[in-house]
């Protein structure tokens, strides 16, 4: 049986519209919704007329929305177990991702602390060098000053 | 005009199914005894099976009936000054039961059309007799038991837009002369082309709403004109 998608959003072209208009204007044999009235007393109904069997008509298949709804309603056991499995897998995946992200953040923080420590060590070393330089300068200054004081004392004695 | 209506008939035509004839007993059980059924055994106290294996559930006092055969499920509801409430009941409860239980559980598939007949009892007029006289060139001026039917196709808005859809509406007008009055009926049919596998995809509620609108805007003026011409 030919399957046709009724829900396609593709529009009719002018030729197809014309064919449809001509179909509407054509004469067809009408068939009433209820061809013969109901008769509760009727008992002489004939059997089927097999000659009147219908042709192979194009059919629009069931919509995807209904297929999904029917699948879940017909397979509710599978749905519940599947749902639990999906929830568990999703939770595990999220937990794994969350732990990995947290680990990454913490590693980064440790790296930062290490870098800060090294920087502080460098600064400390620089400060120590500066202090040593000042000490040396002060020592030179002290020797120079002592010489000056000794010279002034000698001059005063003369 | 709502006061003159005497009956509503809802018929759904699907692809012929011989399997259905083998399970009509199950279907009847569901209609009569299921909690989901809007009918029940008080609604249809009698059942008839024809040699064609068509089953008819009916109520002799109300004349309500439900026919199930290999091609159609036809529901006839008599109206007694309660058209709006009965029509709402059909649109909500019955269509819901059809969609969610009857057609779904018993795999009644491939819907060809949904038809709704509004039947009116109207006063007798001379119009049909004069129409026959006109048709027969005045050779028959006193025709009796006149029964006239004609139809008119209407474009479906969906079919005008969508490439793969050729749906249409067919309206059948019938006038039947009784002894003291006339029966006028409007048969509003929505044909699906291509046919639709599942009734839930057919939007049957919309078909019934459109039929109700058509009745008020197109058919009532005819009946009102008939009442003036009697």
Contacts between the chains, C-beta under 8 A, distances in Angstrom:
chain1	res1	chain2	res2	distance
A	2	B	194	8.0
A	4	B	164	5.0
A	4	B	194	4.6
A	5	B	164	6.2
A	6	B	162	7.0
A	6	B	164	5.7
A	6	B	165	5.5
A	6	B	194	6.4
A	6	B	196	7.1
A	6	B	201	8.0
A	8	B	162	6.8
A	8	B	163	6.3
A	8	B	164	5.6
A	9	B	162	7.5
A	10	B	162	7.3
A	10	B	163	4.4
A	10	B	164	7.4
A	11	B	161	6.1
A	11	B	162	6.9
A	11	B	163	6.0
A	12	B	160	7.2
A	12	B	161	7.0
A	12	B	162	7.0
A	12	B	163	5.2
A	13	B	163	7.8
A	16	B	163	6.5
A	17	B	160	7.2
A	20	B	155	7.2
A	20	B	159	6.1
A	20	B	160	7.2
A	20	B	166	6.3
A	21	B	155	7.8
A	23	B	166	7.0
A	23	B	168	7.6
A	24	B	153	5.0
A	24	B	154	7.7
A	24	B	155	5.6
A	24	B	168	6.4
A	28	B	153	7.5
A	30	B	149	7.9
A	30	B	151	4.1
A	30	B	170	6.1
A	30	B	172	5.6
A	32	B	115	7.7
A	32	B	117	7.8
A	32	B	149	7.9
A	32	B	172	5.9
A	32	B	174	7.9
A	32	B	187	5.6
A	33	B	9	6.3
A	33	B	11	3.9
A	33	B	13	7.8
A	33	B	74	7.2
A	33	B	113	7.8
A	33	B	115	2.9
A	33	B	116	7.1
A	33	B	117	5.4
A	33	B	172	7.9
A	33	B	187	5.2
A	33	B	189	6.0
A	34	B	9	5.4
A	34	B	11	5.6
A	34	B	67	8.0
A	34	B	72	7.9
A	34	B	74	5.3
A	34	B	76	7.6
A	34	B	115	7.8
A	34	B	117	6.5
A	38	B	56	6.0
A	38	B	58	7.0
A	38	B	65	5.0
A	38	B	67	6.1
A	38	B	74	7.8
A	38	B	76	6.3
A	40	B	46	7.2
A	40	B	48	5.6
A	40	B	56	6.8
A	40	B	58	5.5
A	40	B	60	7.1
A	40	B	65	7.8
A	42	B	48	8.0
A	42	B	50	6.8
A	43	B	50	7.3
A	43	B	51	7.6
A	44	B	51	7.8
A	45	B	50	4.1
A	45	B	51	5.1
A	45	B	52	4.9
A	45	B	54	7.1
A	46	B	51	7.1
A	46	B	52	7.0
A	47	B	51	6.1
A	47	B	52	5.8
A	48	B	52	6.3
A	48	B	70	7.3
A	53	B	16	7.0
A	54	B	15	6.7
A	54	B	16	5.9
A	57	B	15	7.6
A	57	B	110	7.9
A	57	B	112	7.9
A	57	B	194	7.1
A	57	B	195	5.6
A	58	B	193	7.8
A	58	B	194	4.1
A	58	B	195	7.3
A	59	B	110	5.8
A	59	B	194	5.6
A	59	B	195	5.2
A	59	B	196	7.6
A	59	B	197	5.9
A	60	B	164	7.9
A	60	B	192	7.4
A	60	B	194	4.6
A	60	B	195	6.8
A	60	B	196	4.9
A	60	B	197	6.4
A	60	B	201	7.3
A	61	B	197	5.4
A	62	B	197	4.6
A	62	B	198	4.6
A	62	B	201	6.6
A	63	B	198	7.4
A	63	B	201	5.1
A	66	B	198	5.6
A	66	B	200	5.7
A	66	B	201	6.4
A	70	B	104	7.7
